[in-house]
Amino acid sequence: MAQWNPFEEMEALRQEIDRAFEEFGADQRPRQQVAFLPGRGPRRYPLINLLEDREHVYVEALTPGVDPQSLNVTVVQNRLTIAGEKTRIPDIKPEAFHRNERAAGKFVRVIDLPVEVSEGIEAAYKNGLLVVTLPKAEKAKPKQISVKVT
């Protein structure tokens, strides 16, 4: 049976509130370009899933049509940056399109990680999915504490 930990719930609530403020532009940190659609409102690209287990944090990023050689994945402190370029089909003039919903160009996505990570970060690309595996720092891993019965 899992024990209720109010501090974990308060931390989860704080993170949700931070994300809400970030979505509505109340974040006071300097902003970087998060989309590659000049002249249009920015959108987040690539779309990601962020999850964790006891030992690692995982980031799955949807990057279909992106040349894996153009991807640049970096980590500084607890921020992961994914940058790259999605190229257009060559030799097709813009006026030839009847509809153009799949944008192309350079992109940068900065993700705040929920915990501190350590060395040994791995990134793999397959079928348009970039998976970044980040080992947690020792101090970020949960510790089992034995209970003495007296």
DSSP file (Angstrom, degrees, kcal/mol; ACC not computed):
  #  RESIDUE AA STRUCTURE BP1 BP2  ACC     N-H-->O    O-->H-N    N-H-->O    O-->H-N    TCO  KAPPA ALPHA  PHI   PSI    X-CA   Y-CA   Z-CA
    1    1 A M              0   0    0      0, 0.0     2,-0.2     0, 0.0     0, 0.0   0.000 360.0 360.0 360.0 128.6    0.0    0.0    0.0
    2    2 A A        -     0   0    0      1,-0.1     2,-0.3     0, 0.0     0, 0.0  -0.491 360.0-128.8 -76.7 141.9    1.4    3.4   -1.0
    3    3 A Q        -     0   0    0     -2,-0.2     2,-0.4     1,-0.0    -1,-0.1  -0.689  21.3-114.8 -91.1 144.8    1.8    6.0    1.6
    4    4 A W        -     0   0    0     -2,-0.3    -1,-0.0     4,-0.0     0, 0.0  -0.639  28.8-169.9 -79.2 129.4    0.4    9.5    1.0
    5    5 A N    >>  -     0   0    0     -2,-0.4     4,-1.6     1,-0.1     3,-0.5  -0.927   9.8-166.7-122.5 105.1    3.1   12.1    0.9
    6    6 A P  H 3> S+     0   0    0      0, 0.0     4,-2.3     0, 0.0     5,-0.2   0.806  87.7  59.4 -63.1 -28.1    1.7   15.7    0.9
    7    7 A F  H 3> S+     0   0    0      2,-0.2     4,-2.3     1,-0.2     5,-0.2   0.878 103.4  50.7 -69.8 -36.0    5.1   17.1   -0.1
    8    8 A E  H <> S+     0   0    0     -3,-0.5     4,-2.4     2,-0.2    -1,-0.2   0.914 112.0  47.9 -64.5 -41.3    5.1   15.1   -3.4
    9    9 A E  H  X S+     0   0    0     -4,-1.6     4,-2.3     2,-0.2    -2,-0.2   0.888 111.3  50.1 -66.5 -38.7    1.6   16.3   -4.1
   10   10 A M  H  X S+     0   0    0     -4,-2.3     4,-2.4     2,-0.2    -1,-0.2   0.897 111.2  49.2 -66.5 -39.0    2.5   20.0   -3.4
   11   11 A E  H  X S+     0   0    0     -4,-2.3     4,-2.3     2,-0.2    -2,-0.2   0.912 110.8  49.7 -66.0 -42.1    5.6   19.6   -5.7
   12   12 A A  H  X S+     0   0    0     -4,-2.4     4,-2.1     2,-0.2    -2,-0.2   0.899 111.7  49.3 -62.2 -40.6    3.4   18.2   -8.5
   13   13 A L  H  X S+     0   0    0     -4,-2.3     4,-2.5     2,-0.2    -2,-0.2   0.907 109.4  51.9 -64.8 -42.2    0.9   21.0   -8.0
   14   14 A R  H  X S+     0   0    0     -4,-2.4     4,-2.6     1,-0.2    -2,-0.2   0.913 109.8  49.2 -60.2 -43.0    3.8   23.6   -8.1
   15   15 A Q  H  X S+     0   0    0     -4,-2.3     4,-2.4     2,-0.2    -1,-0.2   0.895 110.5  50.4 -64.5 -40.1    5.1   22.1  -11.4
   16   16 A E  H  X S+     0   0    0     -4,-2.1     4,-2.2     2,-0.2    -2,-0.2   0.909 111.4  48.2 -63.4 -42.1    1.5   22.2  -12.9
   17   17 A I  H  X S+     0   0    0     -4,-2.5     4,-2.5     2,-0.2     5,-0.2   0.916 110.5  51.5 -65.2 -42.9    1.2   25.8  -11.9
   18   18 A D  H  X S+     0   0    0     -4,-2.6     4,-2.4     1,-0.2    -2,-0.2   0.919 110.5  48.9 -58.2 -44.4    4.6   26.6  -13.4
   19   19 A R  H  X S+     0   0    0     -4,-2.4     4,-2.4     2,-0.2    -1,-0.2   0.895 109.9  51.9 -63.3 -39.5    3.6   24.9  -16.7
   20   20 A A  H  X S+     0   0    0     -4,-2.2     4,-1.5     2,-0.2    -2,-0.2   0.931 111.6  45.7 -63.6 -44.9    0.3   26.9  -16.7
   21   21 A F  H  <>S+     0   0    0     -4,-2.5     5,-2.6     1,-0.2     6,-0.6   0.886 111.7  53.3 -64.1 -37.9    2.1   30.2  -16.3
   22   22 A E  H ><5S+     0   0    0     -4,-2.4     3,-1.2    -5,-0.2    -2,-0.2   0.912 106.6  52.3 -62.1 -42.7    4.6   29.2  -18.9
   23   23 A E  H 3<5S+     0   0    0     -4,-2.4    -1,-0.2     1,-0.3    -2,-0.2   0.842 111.6  46.4 -62.4 -34.4    1.8   28.4  -21.4
   24   24 A F  T 3<5S-     0   0    0     -4,-1.5    -1,-0.3    -5,-0.1    -2,-0.2   0.318 117.8-108.7 -96.3   8.9    0.3   31.9  -20.9
   25   25 A G  T < 5S+     0   0    0     -3,-1.2    -3,-0.2    -4,-0.3    -2,-0.1   0.660  81.2 125.7  82.3  16.0    3.6   33.8  -21.2
   26   26 A A      < +     0   0    0     -5,-2.6     2,-0.3    -6,-0.2    -4,-0.2   0.512  38.5 113.3 -85.8  -3.3    3.9   34.8  -17.6
   27   27 A D        -     0   0    0     -6,-0.6     4,-0.1    -5,-0.2    -9,-0.0  -0.530  55.7-157.2 -69.7 129.6    7.4   33.2  -17.4
   28   28 A Q        +     0   0    0     -2,-0.3    -1,-0.1     2,-0.1     3,-0.1   0.483  57.3 107.7 -90.8  -3.1   10.0   36.0  -16.9
   29   29 A R  S    S-     0   0    0      1,-0.1     2,-0.1     0, 0.0    -2,-0.0  -0.391  86.8 -88.9 -70.7 153.4   13.0   34.1  -18.3
   30   30 A P        -     0   0    0      0, 0.0     2,-0.3     0, 0.0    -1,-0.1  -0.400  48.9-130.0 -61.9 138.0   14.3   35.2  -21.7
   31   31 A R        -     0   0    0     -3,-0.1     2,-0.3    -2,-0.1    -3,-0.0  -0.653  15.3-154.8 -94.7 145.7   12.5   33.2  -24.4
   32   32 A Q        -     0   0    0     -2,-0.3     2,-0.3    78,-0.1    78,-0.1  -0.801  39.6 -86.5-108.9 158.4   14.0   31.3  -27.2
   33   33 A Q        -     0   0    0     -2,-0.3    75,-0.2     1,-0.2     3,-0.0  -0.496  43.5-179.9 -62.4 124.7   12.3   30.6  -30.5
   34   34 A V        +     0   0    0     -2,-0.3    11,-1.2    73,-0.1     2,-0.3   0.422  60.7  45.9-108.6  -0.9   10.4   27.4  -30.0
   35   35 A A        -     0   0    0      9,-0.2     9,-0.1    72,-0.1    71,-0.1  -0.867  66.0-139.0-136.2 169.0    8.9   27.0  -33.5
   36   36 A F        +     0   0    0     -2,-0.3    68,-0.2     7,-0.1    70,-0.1  -0.053  67.9 107.2-121.6  33.5   10.1   27.3  -37.0
   37   37 A L    >   -     0   0    0      3,-0.1     3,-1.8     6,-0.1    -1,-0.1  -0.771  57.6-154.6-112.3  85.9    7.2   29.1  -38.6
   38   38 A P  T 3  S+     0   0    0      0, 0.0     3,-0.1     0, 0.0    -2,-0.1  -0.322  79.2  18.9 -62.3 139.3    8.3   32.7  -39.3
   39   39 A G  T 3  S+     0   0    0      1,-0.3     2,-0.3    -2,-0.0    -2,-0.0   0.416 112.3  87.8  83.0  -2.2    5.5   35.2  -39.4
   40   40 A R  S <  S-     0   0    0     -3,-1.8    -1,-0.3     1,-0.0    -3,-0.1  -0.834  92.4 -81.5-122.6 163.7    3.1   32.9  -37.6
   41   41 A G        -     0   0    0     -2,-0.3    -4,-0.0     1,-0.1    -1,-0.0  -0.373  57.0-104.5 -61.8 140.1    2.4   32.4  -33.9
   42   42 A P        -     0   0    0      0, 0.0     2,-0.3     0, 0.0    -1,-0.1  -0.329  38.1-173.7 -68.2 147.9    5.0   30.0  -32.3
   43   43 A R        -     0   0    0     -3,-0.1     2,-0.4     2,-0.0    -6,-0.1  -0.947  33.5 -96.1-133.9 158.6    4.1   26.5  -31.5
   44   44 A R        -     0   0    0     -2,-0.3    -9,-0.2    -9,-0.1    65,-0.1  -0.615  44.2-149.8 -80.1 128.3    6.1   23.9  -29.7
   45   45 A Y  S    S+     0   0    0    -11,-1.2    63,-0.2    -2,-0.4     2,-0.1  -0.977  70.1  31.4-145.9 133.9    8.0   21.5  -32.0
   46   46 A P  S    S-     0   0    0      0, 0.0    -1,-0.2     0, 0.0     2,-0.2   0.574  84.9-131.8 -80.9 157.9    8.8   18.7  -31.6
   47   47 A L        -     0   0    0     15,-0.4    15,-2.7    -2,-0.1     2,-0.3  -0.517  34.9-164.3 -69.6 141.7    5.9   17.4  -29.5
   48   48 A I  E     -A   61   0A   0     13,-0.2     2,-0.4    -2,-0.2    13,-0.2  -0.872  28.2-148.6-131.3 159.9    7.3   15.5  -26.5
   49   49 A N  E     -A   60   0A   0     11,-2.1    11,-2.6    -2,-0.3     2,-0.5  -0.989  19.0-163.1-117.5 135.6    6.5   13.0  -23.8
   50   50 A L  E     +A   59   0A   0     -2,-0.4     2,-0.3     9,-0.2     9,-0.2  -0.984  22.6 153.2-121.7 120.1    8.5   13.4  -20.6
   51   51 A L  E     -A   58   0A   0      7,-2.5     7,-3.7    -2,-0.5     2,-0.3  -0.921  20.0-162.0-142.5 166.4    8.5   10.5  -18.2
   52   52 A E  E     -A   57   0A   0     -2,-0.3     5,-0.2     5,-0.3     2,-0.2  -0.983   7.4-170.4-148.2 158.0   10.7    9.0  -15.5
   53   53 A D        -     0   0    0      3,-2.4     5,-0.0    -2,-0.3    -2,-0.0  -0.604  56.4 -71.4-128.2-164.4   11.3    5.8  -13.5
   54   54 A R  S    S+     0   0    0     -2,-0.2     3,-0.1     1,-0.2    82,-0.0   0.836 129.1  24.1 -62.3 -34.5   13.5    5.2  -10.5
   55   55 A E  S    S+     0   0    0      1,-0.1    81,-2.8    86,-0.1     2,-0.3   0.701 120.6  32.5-106.6 -24.4   16.8    5.4  -12.4
   56   56 A H  E     - B   0 135A   0     79,-0.3    -3,-2.4    61,-0.1     2,-0.4  -0.878  54.2-138.1-137.9 161.0   16.2    7.6  -15.5
   57   57 A V  E     -AB  52 134A   0     77,-2.7    77,-3.1    -2,-0.3     2,-0.4  -0.970  28.4-158.3-112.9 137.5   14.3   10.5  -17.1
   58   58 A Y  E     -AB  51 133A   0     -7,-3.7    -7,-2.5    -2,-0.4     2,-0.5  -0.951  10.9-168.2-121.0 137.4   13.1    9.8  -20.7
   59   59 A V  E     -AB  50 132A   0     73,-2.3    73,-3.0    -2,-0.4     2,-0.5  -0.988   3.8-168.2-123.0 121.2   12.2   12.3  -23.4
   60   60 A E  E     -AB  49 131A   0    -11,-2.6   -11,-2.1    -2,-0.5     2,-0.5  -0.947   9.4-170.7-107.7 122.7   10.4   11.1  -26.5
   61   61 A A  E     -AB  48 130A   0     69,-3.1    69,-2.8    -2,-0.5     2,-0.7  -0.959  21.3-134.1-120.3 126.4   10.2   13.7  -29.2
   62   62 A L  E     + B   0 129A   0    -15,-2.7   -15,-0.4    -2,-0.5    67,-0.2  -0.682  37.3 159.1 -77.8 114.6    8.2   13.3  -32.4
   63   63 A T    >   +     0   0    0     65,-3.4     3,-1.5    -2,-0.7    65,-0.2  -0.336   8.7 170.7-134.2  53.4   10.5   14.3  -35.3
   64   64 A P  T 3  S+     0   0    0      0, 0.0     3,-0.1     0, 0.0    64,-0.1  -0.408  71.4  18.2 -67.7 141.5    9.2   12.8  -38.5
   65   65 A G  T 3  S+     0   0    0      1,-0.3    22,-0.6    -2,-0.1     2,-0.5   0.484  93.6 127.3  80.7   2.0   10.9   14.1  -41.6
   66   66 A V  B <   -D   86   0B   0     -3,-1.5    -1,-0.3    20,-0.2    20,-0.2  -0.798  64.6-123.4 -95.1 131.3   13.9   15.4  -39.7
   67   67 A D    >>  -     0   0    0     18,-0.8     3,-2.1    -2,-0.5     4,-0.5  -0.613  16.6-141.5 -69.8 120.7   17.3   14.3  -40.9
   68   68 A P  G >4 S+     0   0    0      0, 0.0     3,-1.0     0, 0.0    -1,-0.2   0.784  99.6  64.4 -56.9 -26.5   18.9   12.6  -37.8
   69   69 A Q  G 34 S+     0   0    0      1,-0.2    -2,-0.0     3,-0.0    -3,-0.0   0.743  98.0  55.4 -68.6 -21.8   22.3   14.2  -38.7
   70   70 A S  G <4 S+     0   0    0     -3,-2.1    -1,-0.2    15,-0.2     2,-0.2   0.594  84.7 107.4 -85.6 -10.7   20.8   17.7  -38.2
   71   71 A L    <<  -     0   0    0     -3,-1.0     2,-0.4    -4,-0.5    13,-0.2  -0.466  47.1-172.0 -74.4 138.0   19.7   16.9  -34.6
   72   72 A N  E     -E   83   0B   0     11,-3.0    11,-2.3    -2,-0.2     2,-0.5  -0.965   2.6-173.6-130.8 113.1   21.6   18.6  -31.8
   73   73 A V  E     +E   82   0B   0     -2,-0.4     2,-0.3     9,-0.2     9,-0.2  -0.937  11.4 167.9-112.8 123.1   20.8   17.4  -28.3
   74   74 A T  E     -E   81   0B   0      7,-2.3     7,-3.0    -2,-0.5     2,-0.4  -0.955  21.0-156.2-134.3 153.8   22.4   19.2  -25.3
   75   75 A V  E     +E   80   0B   0     -2,-0.3     2,-0.4     5,-0.2     5,-0.2  -0.996  11.0 176.7-130.3 127.5   21.9   19.3  -21.6
   76   76 A V  E >   -E   79   0B   0      3,-2.2     3,-1.8    -2,-0.4     2,-0.2  -0.988  68.6 -44.2-130.2 121.9   23.0   22.2  -19.3
   77   77 A Q  T 3  S-     0   0    0     -2,-0.4    40,-0.4     1,-0.3     0, 0.0  -0.414 125.5 -23.5  53.8-118.2   22.1   21.9  -15.7
   78   78 A N  T 3  S+     0   0    0     -2,-0.2    35,-3.3    38,-0.1     2,-0.5  -0.078 116.3  99.6-113.2  36.1   18.5   20.6  -15.7
   79   79 A R  E <   -EF  76 112B   0     -3,-1.8    -3,-2.2    33,-0.2     2,-0.5  -0.982  53.9-158.3-125.4 125.7   17.5   21.9  -19.2
   80   80 A L  E     -EF  75 111B   0     31,-2.9    31,-3.3    -2,-0.5     2,-0.5  -0.862   8.4-162.3-100.2 131.9   17.5   19.7  -22.3
   81   81 A T  E     -EF  74 110B   0     -7,-3.0    -7,-2.3    -2,-0.5     2,-0.5  -0.968   6.1-170.8-118.2 128.0   17.7   21.4  -25.7
   82   82 A I  E     +EF  73 109B   0     27,-2.9    27,-2.5    -2,-0.5     2,-0.3  -0.977  15.6 169.1-116.2 120.0   16.7   19.7  -28.9
   83   83 A A  E     +EF  72 108B   0    -11,-2.3   -11,-3.0    -2,-0.5     2,-0.3  -0.927  11.2 120.9-129.0 153.9   17.6   21.6  -32.1
   84   84 A G  E     - F   0 107B   0     23,-1.9    23,-2.2    -2,-0.3     2,-0.4  -0.968  47.8 -95.0 179.6-165.7   17.5   20.6  -35.7
   85   85 A E  E     - F   0 106B   0    -18,-0.3   -18,-0.8    -2,-0.3     2,-0.6  -0.990  12.6-154.4-144.4 132.9   16.2   21.2  -39.1
   86   86 A K  E     -DF  66 105B   0     19,-2.8    19,-2.6    -2,-0.4   -20,-0.2  -0.932  28.3-146.2-104.1 117.0   13.3   19.8  -41.0
   87   87 A T        -     0   0    0     -2,-0.6     2,-0.1   -22,-0.6    -2,-0.0  -0.484   5.1-123.7 -90.2 154.7   14.0   20.2  -44.7
   88   88 A R        -     0   0    0     -2,-0.2    -1,-0.1     1,-0.1    15,-0.0  -0.422  40.0 -88.7 -83.0 164.1   11.6   20.8  -47.6
   89   89 A I    >   -     0   0    0     -2,-0.1     3,-0.9     1,-0.1    -1,-0.1  -0.661  56.1-119.3 -71.0 124.1   11.2   18.6  -50.6
   90   90 A P  T 3  S+     0   0    0      0, 0.0     3,-0.1     0, 0.0    -1,-0.1  -0.249  85.9  22.6 -68.8 156.2   13.8   20.0  -53.0
   91   91 A D  T 3  S+     0   0    0      1,-0.2     2,-0.5    -3,-0.0    -2,-0.0   0.638  87.6 117.8  67.3  19.2   12.9   21.5  -56.4
   92   92 A I    <   -     0   0    0     -3,-0.9    -1,-0.2     3,-0.0     5,-0.0  -0.972  59.3-138.0-114.9 121.4    9.2   22.2  -55.6
   93   93 A K    >   -     0   0    0     -2,-0.5     3,-2.0     1,-0.1     4,-0.4  -0.466  17.2-120.9 -76.7 146.2    8.4   25.9  -55.8
   94   94 A P  G >  S+     0   0    0      0, 0.0     3,-1.4     0, 0.0    -1,-0.1   0.832 111.5  60.9 -56.3 -33.6    6.2   27.4  -53.1
   95   95 A E  G 3  S+     0   0    0      1,-0.2    -2,-0.0     3,-0.0    -3,-0.0   0.630  92.5  68.0 -71.1 -10.8    3.6   28.5  -55.7
   96   96 A A  G <  S+     0   0    0     -3,-2.0     2,-0.3     2,-0.0    -1,-0.2   0.648  80.2  98.0 -80.2 -15.1    3.1   24.8  -56.7
   97   97 A F    <   -     0   0    0     -3,-1.4     3,-0.2    -4,-0.4    -5,-0.0  -0.559  47.8-174.7 -78.0 133.8    1.5   24.0  -53.4
   98   98 A H  S    S+     0   0    0      1,-0.4     2,-0.3    -2,-0.3    -1,-0.2   0.750  85.6   8.2 -86.8 -33.4   -2.3   23.8  -53.1
   99   99 A R        -     0   0    0      0, 0.0    -1,-0.4     0, 0.0     2,-0.4  -0.985  62.9-171.7-147.9 137.5   -2.0   23.3  -49.4
  100  100 A N        +     0   0    0     -2,-0.3     3,-0.1    -3,-0.2    -3,-0.0  -0.787  27.3 143.5-135.1  89.8    1.1   23.4  -47.2
  101  101 A E        +     0   0    0     -2,-0.4     2,-1.0     1,-0.1    -1,-0.1   0.587  56.5  78.4-102.5 -14.9    0.5   22.2  -43.6
  102  102 A R  S    S-     0   0    0      2,-0.0    -1,-0.1     0, 0.0     0, 0.0  -0.801  74.4-156.6 -99.4  96.8    3.8   20.5  -43.0
  103  103 A A        -     0   0    0     -2,-1.0     2,-0.3    -3,-0.1   -66,-0.1  -0.209   6.4-159.3 -71.4 162.1    6.2   23.3  -42.2
  104  104 A A        +     0   0    0    -68,-0.2     2,-0.3     2,-0.0   -17,-0.2  -0.941  36.0  79.7-138.1 159.5    9.9   23.1  -42.6
  105  105 A G  E    S-F   86   0B   0    -19,-2.6   -19,-2.8    -2,-0.3     2,-0.2  -0.863  77.0 -32.7 137.9-170.3   12.9   25.0  -41.2
  106  106 A K  E     -F   85   0B   0     -2,-0.3     2,-0.3   -21,-0.2   -21,-0.2  -0.535  55.2-174.1 -83.5 149.5   15.1   25.1  -38.1
  107  107 A F  E     -F   84   0B   0    -23,-2.2   -23,-1.9    -2,-0.2     2,-0.3  -0.975  14.8-167.2-142.3 156.3   13.6   24.5  -34.7
  108  108 A V  E     -F   83   0B   0     -2,-0.3     2,-0.4   -25,-0.2   -63,-0.2  -0.984   5.2-175.2-141.9 131.4   14.7   24.6  -31.0
  109  109 A R  E     -F   82   0B   0    -27,-2.5   -27,-2.9    -2,-0.3     2,-0.5  -0.992   6.7-162.9-130.4 125.3   12.9   23.1  -28.1
  110  110 A V  E     -F   81   0B   0     -2,-0.4     2,-0.5   -29,-0.2   -29,-0.2  -0.929   8.3-168.3-109.4 127.3   14.1   23.7  -24.5
  111  111 A I  E     -F   80   0B   0    -31,-3.3   -31,-2.9    -2,-0.5     2,-0.5  -0.965  17.6-137.9-120.7 124.9   12.7   21.3  -21.9
  112  112 A D  E     -F   79   0B   0     -2,-0.5   -33,-0.2   -33,-0.2    -2,-0.0  -0.703  25.6-137.6 -77.5 124.9   13.0   21.8  -18.1
  113  113 A L        -     0   0    0    -35,-3.3   -35,-0.0    -2,-0.5     4,-0.0  -0.597   6.7-132.8 -85.5 146.4   13.8   18.5  -16.6
  114  114 A P  S    S+     0   0    0      0, 0.0     2,-0.3     0, 0.0    -1,-0.1   0.710  85.5  19.9 -73.8 -19.5   12.1   17.5  -13.3
  115  115 A V  S    S-     0   0    0    -37,-0.1     2,-0.2     0, 0.0    -2,-0.1  -0.907  92.0 -85.5-141.5 167.9   15.3   16.3  -11.6
  116  116 A E        -     0   0    0     -2,-0.3    21,-2.4    21,-0.1     2,-0.2  -0.559  45.6-153.5 -74.8 140.5   19.1   16.7  -11.9
  117  117 A V  B     -G  136   0C   0    -40,-0.4    19,-0.3    19,-0.3     2,-0.2  -0.739   3.0-147.5-115.1 164.3   20.7   14.3  -14.3
  118  118 A S        -     0   0    0     17,-2.7     3,-0.1     1,-0.3    19,-0.1  -0.475  36.2 -61.8-118.0-171.0   24.2   12.9  -14.5
  119  119 A E  S    S+     0   0    0      1,-0.2    -1,-0.3    -2,-0.2     0, 0.0  -0.135  98.3  67.1 -66.2 166.8   26.7   11.7  -17.2
  120  120 A G        +     0   0    0      1,-0.2     2,-0.2    14,-0.1    -1,-0.2   0.740  61.3 169.5  92.4  25.9   25.9    8.9  -19.6
  121  121 A I        -     0   0    0     -3,-0.1     2,-0.4    13,-0.1    -1,-0.2  -0.495  13.5-164.1 -72.5 137.2   23.0   10.5  -21.6
  122  122 A E  E     -C  133   0A   0     11,-2.4    11,-3.1    -2,-0.2     2,-0.4  -0.946  10.5-166.7-125.5 145.9   22.0    8.6  -24.7
  123  123 A A  E     -C  132   0A   0     -2,-0.4     2,-0.4     9,-0.2     9,-0.2  -0.999   7.3-177.8-132.6 132.4   19.9    9.7  -27.7
  124  124 A A  E     -C  131   0A   0      7,-2.5     7,-3.2    -2,-0.4     2,-0.4  -0.983   9.4-158.9-131.6 141.9   18.5    7.3  -30.3
  125  125 A Y  E     +C  130   0A   0     -2,-0.4     2,-0.3     5,-0.2     5,-0.2  -0.980  20.9 156.7-123.8 126.9   16.5    8.0  -33.4
  126  126 A K  E >   -C  129   0A   0      3,-2.1     3,-1.6    -2,-0.4    -2,-0.0  -0.942  66.7 -13.7-152.2 128.2   14.2    5.5  -35.1
  127  127 A N  T 3  S-     0   0    0     -2,-0.3     3,-0.1     1,-0.3   -64,-0.0   0.840 128.2 -48.0  53.4  40.5   11.2    6.0  -37.5
  128  128 A G  T 3  S+     0   0    0      1,-0.2   -65,-3.4   -65,-0.2     2,-0.5   0.572 114.4 113.2  81.7   8.6   10.8    9.7  -36.7
  129  129 A L  E <   -BC  62 126A   0     -3,-1.6    -3,-2.1   -67,-0.2     2,-0.6  -0.965  49.7-159.8-119.1 120.7   11.0    9.3  -32.9
  130  130 A L  E     -BC  61 125A   0    -69,-2.8   -69,-3.1    -2,-0.5     2,-0.5  -0.875   9.6-168.0 -96.2 123.2   13.9   10.7  -30.9
  131  131 A V  E     -BC  60 124A   0     -7,-3.2    -7,-2.5    -2,-0.6     2,-0.5  -0.960   1.8-168.0-116.2 119.2   14.3    9.0  -27.5
  132  132 A V  E     -BC  59 123A   0    -73,-3.0   -73,-2.3    -2,-0.5     2,-0.6  -0.930   4.2-161.0-108.3 124.8   16.7   10.7  -25.0
  133  133 A T  E     -BC  58 122A   0    -11,-3.1   -11,-2.4    -2,-0.5   -75,-0.2  -0.930   8.3-173.3-109.0 119.5   17.6    8.7  -21.9
  134  134 A L  E     -B   57   0A   0    -77,-3.1   -77,-2.7    -2,-0.6     2,-0.1  -0.944  18.2-137.6-118.4 112.8   19.0   10.7  -19.1
  135  135 A P  E     -B   56   0A   0      0, 0.0   -17,-2.7     0, 0.0   -79,-0.3  -0.450  27.2-117.1 -66.7 138.0   20.3    9.0  -16.0
  136  136 A K  B     -G  117   0C   0    -81,-2.8   -19,-0.3   -19,-0.3     2,-0.1  -0.465  28.4-107.5 -73.3 146.5   19.3   10.6  -12.7
  137  137 A A    >>  -     0   0    0    -21,-2.4     3,-1.7    -2,-0.1     4,-0.8  -0.412  32.9-111.1 -66.6 150.9   21.9   12.1  -10.5
  138  138 A E  G >4 S+     0   0    0      1,-0.3     3,-0.9     2,-0.2    -1,-0.1   0.868 118.3  54.3 -54.7 -39.8   22.5   10.0   -7.3
  139  139 A K  G 34 S+     0   0    0      1,-0.2    -1,-0.3     4,-0.0     4,-0.1   0.684 106.1  53.9 -71.5 -14.7   21.0   12.7   -5.1
  140  140 A A  G <4 S+     0   0    0     -3,-1.7    -1,-0.2   -24,-0.2    -2,-0.2   0.595  88.1  96.1 -91.8 -12.3   17.8   12.8   -7.2
  141  141 A K  S << S-     0   0    0     -3,-0.9   -86,-0.1    -4,-0.8     2,-0.1  -0.534  86.1-104.5 -79.2 143.9   17.2    9.0   -6.9
  142  142 A P        -     0   0    0      0, 0.0     2,-0.4     0, 0.0    -1,-0.1  -0.400  33.8-142.8 -66.8 143.0   14.8    7.9   -4.2
  143  143 A K        -     0   0    0     -4,-0.1     2,-0.5    -2,-0.1    -4,-0.0  -0.895   6.4-132.9-110.1 135.8   16.5    6.4   -1.2
  144  144 A Q        -     0   0    0     -2,-0.4     2,-0.5     2,-0.0     0, 0.0  -0.765  21.6-162.2 -86.1 127.8   15.0    3.4    0.8
  145  145 A I        -     0   0    0     -2,-0.5     2,-0.2     2,-0.0    -2,-0.0  -0.952  11.7-136.8-115.0 122.9   15.1    4.1    4.5
  146  146 A S        -     0   0    0     -2,-0.5     2,-0.5     1,-0.0    -2,-0.0  -0.512  13.7-135.8 -79.0 147.2   14.8    1.1    6.8
  147  147 A V        -     0   0    0     -2,-0.2     2,-0.5     2,-0.0    -1,-0.0  -0.896  12.4-142.5-106.1 126.1   12.5    1.5    9.8
  148  148 A K        -     0   0    0     -2,-0.5     2,-0.6     2,-0.0     0, 0.0  -0.737   9.4-145.2 -89.4 132.1   13.8    0.2   13.2
  149  149 A V              0   0    0     -2,-0.5    -2,-0.0     1,-0.1    -1,-0.0  -0.852 360.0 360.0 -96.9 126.1   11.2   -1.4   15.4
  150  150 A T              0   0    0     -2,-0.6    -1,-0.1     0, 0.0    -2,-0.0   0.399 360.0 360.0-115.2 360.0   11.8   -0.8   19.1
